[in-house]
Amino acid sequence: MLRPVSAATPGRLTDRPVDAEVQVSVFDGAAAGGSDEGANSVSSTVQPDRARDTEVRFTYSARFPQVLADAGCSLLVSTYQAGQLVAVGTADGEVVFSFRGFDRAMGVAVGTDSIAVASKGQIWSLPDHSELAAAITPAGRYDKCWLPSSSTFTGETQCHEIAWGTAPSGEPDLWMVNTLFSCLAGLDPRYSFVPRWRPPFISRLAAEDRCHLNGLAMRDGSPAFVSVMAPTDEPGGWRKARNDSGAVLDVASGEAVTRGLAMPHSPRWHDGELFVLNSGMGRLEQVDLSTGRREAVAAVPGYARGLAFHQDLAFVGLSKIRETAIFGGAPIAAYHDQLKCGIGVVQLSTGNTVATLQFANGVEEIFDVQAVTGARCPTLGGSPGDPDQIWLLPSQYGTASAQQ
């Protein structure tokens, strides 16, 4: 059931009771699975790619693994604060996590035969090596595997979201949201980036983060909509008024299709409709393109950022917020002690939250969420220094792992 948006008050920040919770404890940098005797918990100890172990605790509703299994998908979640890309899947009725460290991991793009990850100063390419998945320890658990192979250095462009499109030749074409230069851009090995589009109110390319362009919705293989914190042409001008100045722009015309958002993120085109996260209000909203009005699909207990769809489900990233000049004035900041970090699974047809995954410690901010259709339990191959790290070798040598 969709509900009209009120510009005056944020979404209701109460965790709707979903079902019993399962406690999970892993160490930053590894996959976890298996259960203790008679206990609803899983744990694993690994060596992460940092000087000391960082324990990360998870809480997920008992229905969460079944929801993923029934949907036939898994998730990729980025957290720039903790510098990790996390693959979330299921095996034997339990949630399984695989971590890979990327400095300030942000946007994630899922392609047919690879994924791309935007991180500090570069965009990583991780080709699909699913032919190796079943052999990775423990044998038979994983059905998808991505391993880093290369990166493109872009410099500090504050790249937020990235998305695969289709070039005129029919080849995959990666688009990046270049926040620092207030533009959409492409990649070329000869250059840091190739500017392709900017809002009509941005008078020139400059490394000044004028409007905080941060989100991109693709439609039919091309950029269709973007989100901005404020339509300003001043250096850092979006910081002056951001709690009701946000907008979603139509890329083709450059015009705003909806205004008055509080720090919007993650516009998405799904099933013929435009959705956006009104982050500062803690809401998932649907946009009426004919009127510009928005309808609330669901209120969530966190700063909403990162959005993926699969069938009738929306996977919404939830973040706690820091008491800084950026977040301190957001409407949702009044509830900062109640905010969660994790994933809320919303059923679009009802607006109900049907399952949750919560980071209890170690991770406080989510940036991107992507659904991987047809993958039950993916792995990222471990981070450098992990005991389960994998090296890819020519076929005559097979693969190598740190455990061999």
C-alpha positions as CSV (number, residue, x, y, z in Angstrom):
1,M,0.0,0.0,0.0
2,L,1.5,3.3,-1.1
3,R,1.1,6.3,1.2
4,P,1.3,10.0,0.4
5,V,4.6,11.7,1.4
6,S,4.5,14.4,4.0
7,A,7.4,16.9,3.6
8,A,7.2,17.8,7.3
9,T,8.0,14.6,9.1
10,P,10.5,11.7,8.5
11,G,9.4,8.1,8.2
12,R,8.3,6.2,11.3
13,L,11.5,4.8,12.8
14,T,10.2,1.7,14.5
15,D,11.5,-1.7,13.5
16,R,8.4,-3.5,12.3
17,P,8.4,-6.9,14.0
18,V,9.5,-9.4,11.4
19,D,10.4,-12.6,13.2
20,A,13.0,-14.1,15.5
21,E,16.6,-13.1,15.0
22,V,19.7,-15.1,14.4
23,Q,23.0,-13.8,15.8
24,V,26.1,-14.0,13.6
25,S,29.7,-13.2,14.4
26,V,32.5,-13.2,11.9
27,F,35.8,-11.4,11.5
28,D,36.2,-8.7,8.9
29,G,37.6,-10.2,5.7
30,A,36.1,-13.7,5.5
31,A,33.2,-15.9,4.6
32,A,31.2,-17.4,7.5
33,G,29.0,-20.3,7.8
34,G,28.1,-23.4,9.9
35,S,26.2,-23.5,13.1
36,D,27.0,-24.2,16.7
37,E,25.3,-27.2,18.3
38,G,21.7,-26.3,19.3
39,A,22.4,-22.6,18.8
40,N,21.0,-20.1,16.2
41,S,24.4,-18.6,15.5
42,V,27.4,-19.0,13.1
43,S,30.9,-17.9,13.6
44,S,34.3,-18.0,11.9
45,T,37.8,-16.6,12.8
46,V,40.0,-15.4,9.9
47,Q,43.0,-13.2,9.3
48,P,41.8,-10.0,7.6
49,D,43.8,-7.6,5.5
50,R,44.4,-5.3,8.4
51,A,47.0,-5.2,11.2
52,R,44.5,-6.7,13.7
53,D,41.3,-8.7,13.6
54,T,38.1,-6.7,13.5
55,E,35.1,-8.6,14.7
56,V,31.9,-7.9,12.8
57,R,28.6,-9.1,14.3
58,F,25.5,-9.6,12.3
59,T,21.9,-10.1,13.3
60,Y,19.4,-11.3,10.8
61,S,15.8,-12.2,11.0
62,A,15.1,-15.9,10.8
63,R,13.2,-15.5,7.5
64,F,16.1,-13.6,5.8
65,P,17.9,-16.7,4.4
66,Q,14.6,-18.2,3.2
67,V,13.6,-14.9,1.5
68,L,16.8,-14.9,-0.5
69,A,16.5,-18.6,-1.3
70,D,12.9,-18.3,-2.5
71,A,13.8,-15.2,-4.6
72,G,16.7,-17.1,-6.2
73,C,19.2,-14.3,-5.7
74,S,22.0,-13.1,-3.5
75,L,23.3,-9.6,-2.6
76,L,26.4,-7.5,-3.0
77,V,26.8,-4.7,-0.4
78,S,29.4,-2.0,-0.2
79,T,30.5,-0.1,2.8
80,Y,33.0,2.7,2.3
81,Q,33.3,3.4,6.0
82,A,34.6,-0.2,6.6
83,G,36.2,-0.5,3.2
84,Q,34.6,-3.7,2.2
85,L,32.5,-5.3,-0.5
86,V,30.3,-8.0,1.0
87,A,28.6,-10.9,-0.8
88,V,25.6,-12.2,1.0
89,G,24.2,-15.6,0.1
90,T,22.7,-18.7,1.6
91,A,23.8,-22.3,2.0
92,D,22.1,-25.1,4.0
93,G,19.5,-22.6,5.3
94,E,22.0,-20.2,6.7
95,V,23.3,-16.8,5.6
96,V,26.9,-16.9,4.3
97,F,29.1,-13.8,4.0
98,S,32.2,-13.3,1.8
99,F,34.3,-10.1,2.2
100,R,36.8,-8.4,0.0
101,G,38.6,-5.2,1.0
102,F,38.4,-2.2,-1.2
103,D,39.5,1.2,0.1
104,R,36.3,3.3,0.4
105,A,34.1,0.9,-1.6
106,M,31.1,2.6,-3.0
107,G,29.2,1.9,-6.2
108,V,28.9,-1.6,-7.5
109,A,27.8,-2.6,-11.0
110,V,26.8,-6.2,-11.9
111,G,27.4,-7.3,-15.5
112,T,26.9,-10.5,-17.4
113,D,30.4,-11.7,-16.9
114,S,32.0,-9.3,-14.4
115,I,31.3,-6.9,-11.7
116,A,32.8,-3.4,-11.2
117,V,33.5,-1.7,-7.9
118,A,34.2,2.0,-7.4
119,S,36.7,2.7,-4.7
120,K,39.1,5.4,-3.7
121,G,40.7,6.8,-6.9
122,Q,40.0,3.8,-9.1
123,I,37.4,1.4,-10.4
124,W,38.0,-2.3,-10.1
125,S,37.1,-5.0,-12.5
126,L,36.2,-8.5,-11.1
127,P,35.6,-11.0,-13.9
128,D,33.3,-14.0,-13.2
129,H,35.2,-17.2,-12.5
130,S,32.2,-19.3,-11.5
131,E,33.9,-22.4,-13.0
132,L,36.1,-22.3,-9.9
133,A,33.3,-21.7,-7.4
134,A,32.3,-25.3,-6.6
135,A,36.0,-26.3,-5.8
136,I,36.6,-23.4,-3.3
137,T,36.7,-24.6,0.3
138,P,34.3,-25.8,1.6
139,A,33.7,-27.7,-1.6
140,G,30.2,-27.4,-3.1
141,R,29.2,-24.3,-1.1
142,Y,29.7,-21.6,-3.6
143,D,28.0,-21.2,-7.1
144,K,29.5,-17.9,-8.1
145,C,33.0,-16.4,-7.9
146,W,34.4,-13.0,-8.8
147,L,38.1,-12.3,-8.6
148,P,39.8,-8.9,-9.1
149,S,41.9,-8.7,-12.2
150,S,42.6,-5.0,-12.9
151,S,41.6,-1.5,-12.1
152,T,41.3,1.9,-13.9
153,F,42.8,4.9,-12.1
154,T,40.4,7.8,-12.2
155,G,41.9,9.9,-9.5
156,E,39.9,11.3,-6.6
157,T,36.7,12.0,-8.4
158,Q,34.5,10.9,-5.5
159,C,32.9,8.4,-7.8
160,H,29.6,7.3,-6.2
161,E,27.4,5.0,-8.2
162,I,28.4,3.1,-11.3
163,A,26.2,1.2,-13.7
164,W,26.5,-1.0,-16.8
165,G,24.8,0.3,-19.9
166,T,25.0,-0.7,-23.6
167,A,27.2,1.0,-26.1
168,P,25.9,1.6,-29.7
169,S,28.0,-1.3,-30.7
170,G,26.1,-3.5,-28.3
171,E,29.1,-3.9,-26.0
172,P,28.8,-3.4,-22.2
173,D,29.5,0.3,-21.3
174,L,30.3,1.4,-17.8
175,W,28.9,4.7,-16.6
176,M,30.2,6.4,-13.5
177,V,28.7,9.2,-11.3
178,N,31.5,11.6,-11.0
179,T,30.4,13.6,-8.0
180,L,33.4,15.9,-7.7
181,F,33.0,17.1,-11.3
182,S,29.2,17.1,-11.2
183,C,28.9,14.9,-14.3
184,L,28.3,11.4,-15.6
185,A,31.4,10.0,-17.2
186,G,32.8,7.0,-19.0
187,L,36.2,5.3,-18.8
188,D,39.0,5.3,-21.3
189,P,42.5,3.9,-20.6
190,R,44.0,7.1,-22.1
191,Y,42.3,9.4,-19.7
192,S,41.2,9.7,-16.1
193,F,37.6,9.8,-17.2
194,V,35.5,11.0,-20.2
195,P,32.7,13.5,-19.3
196,R,29.5,12.5,-21.0
197,W,26.7,14.5,-19.4
198,R,26.2,17.1,-16.8
199,P,23.1,18.9,-15.4
200,P,22.1,22.0,-17.4
201,F,22.6,24.2,-14.4
202,I,26.3,23.2,-14.1
203,S,28.1,25.8,-16.1
204,R,31.4,24.1,-16.5
205,L,33.5,21.1,-15.5
206,A,35.3,21.8,-12.2
207,A,36.5,19.7,-9.3
208,E,34.1,21.5,-6.9
209,D,31.2,19.1,-6.1
210,R,28.6,21.7,-6.9
211,C,25.4,19.8,-6.6
212,H,26.5,16.4,-5.1
213,L,25.4,14.3,-8.0
214,N,25.3,10.9,-6.4
215,G,22.8,8.4,-8.0
216,L,22.0,6.9,-11.4
217,A,19.0,5.0,-12.7
218,M,19.4,3.1,-15.9
219,R,16.6,2.4,-18.4
220,D,17.0,0.2,-21.5
221,G,20.8,0.3,-21.2
222,S,21.1,4.1,-21.0
223,P,21.2,6.7,-18.1
224,A,17.7,7.9,-17.5
225,F,17.6,9.7,-14.1
226,V,20.1,11.1,-11.6
227,S,19.8,12.3,-8.0
228,V,21.3,15.5,-6.7
229,M,21.4,17.0,-3.2
230,A,20.6,20.5,-4.6
231,P,20.5,22.0,-8.1
232,T,23.3,24.6,-7.5
233,D,26.2,25.8,-9.6
234,E,28.3,27.1,-6.7
235,P,31.3,25.2,-5.3
236,G,30.0,22.9,-2.6
237,G,26.7,24.9,-2.8
238,W,24.6,21.8,-2.0
239,R,25.8,22.0,1.6
240,K,24.0,25.2,2.3
241,A,20.4,23.7,2.1
242,R,20.1,20.0,1.7
243,N,17.1,18.9,3.8
244,D,14.5,19.9,1.2
245,S,16.6,20.9,-1.8
246,G,17.2,17.4,-3.3
247,A,15.9,16.5,-6.7
248,V,15.8,13.7,-9.3
249,L,16.6,14.9,-12.8
250,D,15.6,13.4,-16.2
251,V,18.9,12.9,-18.1
252,A,17.3,13.4,-21.5
253,S,15.8,16.8,-20.7
254,G,17.9,17.9,-17.7
255,E,14.7,18.9,-16.0
256,A,13.7,17.9,-12.4
257,V,11.0,15.2,-12.3
258,T,10.6,15.6,-8.6
259,R,11.9,18.1,-6.0
260,G,11.9,18.7,-2.2
261,L,13.8,15.6,-1.2
262,A,16.1,15.4,1.8
263,M,19.5,14.1,0.7
264,P,18.2,11.7,-2.0
265,H,20.1,8.6,-3.2
266,S,19.8,5.5,-5.4
267,P,17.2,6.4,-8.0
268,R,16.1,3.1,-9.7
269,W,13.8,2.2,-12.6
270,H,11.9,-1.0,-11.9
271,D,9.0,-2.6,-13.6
272,G,8.1,0.6,-15.4
273,E,8.3,2.9,-12.4
274,L,10.8,5.3,-10.9
275,F,11.8,4.8,-7.2
276,V,14.2,6.9,-5.1
277,L,15.5,6.8,-1.5
278,N,14.6,9.9,0.4
279,S,17.6,9.3,2.6
280,G,17.3,12.1,5.1
281,M,13.7,11.1,5.8
282,G,14.4,7.3,5.9
283,R,11.9,6.4,3.2
284,L,11.6,4.4,0.0
285,E,9.4,6.5,-2.4
286,Q,7.8,6.0,-5.8
287,V,7.7,9.0,-8.2
288,D,4.8,9.9,-10.4
289,L,6.5,11.2,-13.5
290,S,3.3,13.0,-14.7
291,T,3.0,15.1,-11.6
292,G,6.3,15.0,-9.7
293,R,4.5,13.8,-6.6
294,R,6.0,10.9,-4.6
295,E,4.3,8.1,-2.7
296,A,5.9,6.4,0.3
297,V,6.4,2.7,-0.2
298,A,8.0,2.1,3.2
299,A,9.7,3.9,6.1
300,V,12.9,2.3,7.3
301,P,15.0,2.6,10.5
302,G,18.1,4.1,9.0
303,Y,19.6,6.6,6.6
304,A,18.4,4.9,3.4
305,R,21.1,4.5,0.7
306,G,21.7,1.6,-1.7
307,L,18.7,0.1,-3.4
308,A,18.2,-3.1,-5.5
309,F,15.0,-4.8,-6.8
310,H,14.2,-8.3,-7.5
311,Q,10.6,-9.2,-8.5
312,D,8.3,-7.8,-5.7
313,L,11.2,-7.2,-3.3
314,A,13.2,-4.1,-2.6
315,F,16.5,-4.5,-0.8
316,V,17.2,-1.2,1.0
317,G,20.6,-0.3,2.5
318,L,20.3,1.3,6.0
319,S,23.0,3.4,7.7
320,K,23.6,5.0,11.0
321,I,24.7,8.6,10.7
322,R,27.6,10.5,12.0
323,E,27.1,13.8,13.9
324,T,28.8,15.9,11.3
325,A,28.0,19.0,9.3
326,I,26.7,16.8,6.5
327,F,24.4,14.5,8.4
328,G,23.7,16.5,11.6
329,G,20.8,18.5,10.2
330,A,19.0,15.7,8.4
331,P,15.4,15.2,9.6
332,I,16.3,11.6,10.5
333,A,19.1,12.8,12.7
334,A,16.6,13.4,15.5
335,Y,16.4,9.6,15.8
336,H,20.2,8.9,15.5
337,D,20.2,6.6,18.6
338,Q,17.5,4.4,17.0
339,L,19.0,4.0,13.5
340,K,20.2,0.6,12.2
341,C,22.9,-0.4,9.8
342,G,22.1,-3.3,7.4
343,I,19.5,-4.3,4.8
344,G,15.8,-4.1,5.0
345,V,13.8,-6.3,2.6
346,V,10.5,-4.6,1.6
347,Q,7.7,-6.3,-0.2
348,L,6.6,-3.7,-2.8
349,S,3.0,-4.9,-3.0
350,T,2.3,-4.4,0.7
351,G,5.1,-2.0,1.9
352,N,5.9,-4.5,4.7
353,T,9.4,-5.3,5.8
354,V,9.6,-9.1,5.4
355,A,13.2,-9.7,6.5
356,T,16.2,-7.8,7.9
357,L,20.0,-8.1,8.1
358,Q,21.7,-5.8,10.7
359,F,25.3,-5.1,11.3
360,A,25.6,-5.0,15.1
361,N,29.2,-3.6,15.1
362,G,32.2,-3.0,12.8
363,V,30.1,-1.6,10.0
364,E,28.0,1.6,10.4
365,E,27.3,2.8,6.9
366,I,26.1,1.1,3.7
367,F,26.6,2.7,0.3
368,D,25.3,0.4,-2.4
369,V,23.2,-2.7,-2.6
370,Q,22.9,-4.9,-5.7
371,A,20.9,-8.1,-6.3
372,V,22.6,-11.0,-8.2
373,T,19.9,-13.0,-9.9
374,G,20.5,-16.7,-10.2
375,A,23.4,-16.8,-7.7
376,R,22.7,-18.6,-4.5
377,C,26.0,-18.3,-2.7
378,P,28.7,-16.1,-4.2
379,T,32.3,-15.6,-3.0
380,L,34.8,-12.8,-3.6
381,G,37.8,-15.1,-3.1
382,G,39.1,-13.5,0.1
383,S,41.2,-10.4,0.7
384,P,45.0,-10.2,0.7
385,G,46.3,-11.8,3.8
386,D,43.3,-14.0,4.4
387,P,43.9,-17.7,4.8
388,D,41.3,-18.4,2.1
389,Q,42.8,-16.0,-0.4
390,I,42.8,-17.4,-4.0
391,W,45.2,-16.8,-6.8
392,L,44.2,-17.4,-10.4
393,L,46.9,-19.1,-12.5
394,P,47.1,-20.4,-16.1
395,S,45.0,-23.6,-16.6
396,Q,48.0,-26.0,-16.5
397,Y,48.7,-24.9,-13.0
398,G,45.1,-24.8,-11.7
399,T,44.3,-22.4,-8.8
400,A,46.3,-21.7,-5.6
401,S,45.1,-20.8,-2.2
402,A,46.8,-19.7,1.0
403,Q,45.7,-22.9,2.6
404,Q,47.6,-25.1,0.1
